[in-house]
Amino acid sequence: MDLEPLHTRLTQSIGGHDWWRADGPLEVITGAMLTQQTTWGSVEVAIRNLKERELMNLEGLASAPLKVLEECVRPTGFYRVKATRLQTMARHILHRHGSLSEFLSTEGTRLRQSLLSMSGVGLETADSILLYAVGLPFLVVDTYTRRIMERLGMALPRDYEEARRRLEEALPRGVESYREFHALMVELGKQYCRPRPRCAPCPLLDLCPHGMKVVRGNG
């Protein structure tokens, strides 16, 4: 898998996006858990609600009445489940580690396993937290990435871990490299490679068999 032409083209055309801005690691963890099955705009509203209630801290999330948390995260959908998961996450960290900093200082593989043991934290969510909140080199394989790779003729294995390993092997290893690649996939997926793609203006059109087929068909 040769990602260099793709990476170079995207960096030149849509690079430089710092798309995940957060006030600290807890906000990244919260955002990663809330963004499931919703839009990022809805997550931003929920995080703002938590901040206004002074609940964007482990102690607040752990002790707040569930009804209050539910009201804060209601914009993200499935708010009862998500509120419970946030509270469980906060209590898990406090009871087992005492503080967020102690939790995040856990060795990478063990930290990943601890995250995966939490309700609502799957592989993609765990790797998002590790990459963006902790600064560890775990590449995130999301829906955007899978869709783009498939359309480019480089379909990833269905198994998440194998897909992640394959992409990591094709990229320079490191947190900044993985963040940049993931951000480029997100931006390309949002702007062009949608479920109903905008192929004609896509910067990867000449590298994409699917896009060329769509454009020729529309012609």
Secondary structure by P-SEA (a helix, b strand, c coil): ccaaaaaaaaaaccccccccccccaaaaaaaaaacccccaaaaaaaaaaaaaaccccccccccccaaaaaaaaccccaaaaaaaaaaaaaaaaaaccccaaaaaaccaaaaaaaaaacccccaaaaaaaaacccccccccccaaaaaaaaaacccccccaaaaaaaaaaaccccaaaaaaaaaaaaaaaaccccccccccccccccccaaaaaaaaaac
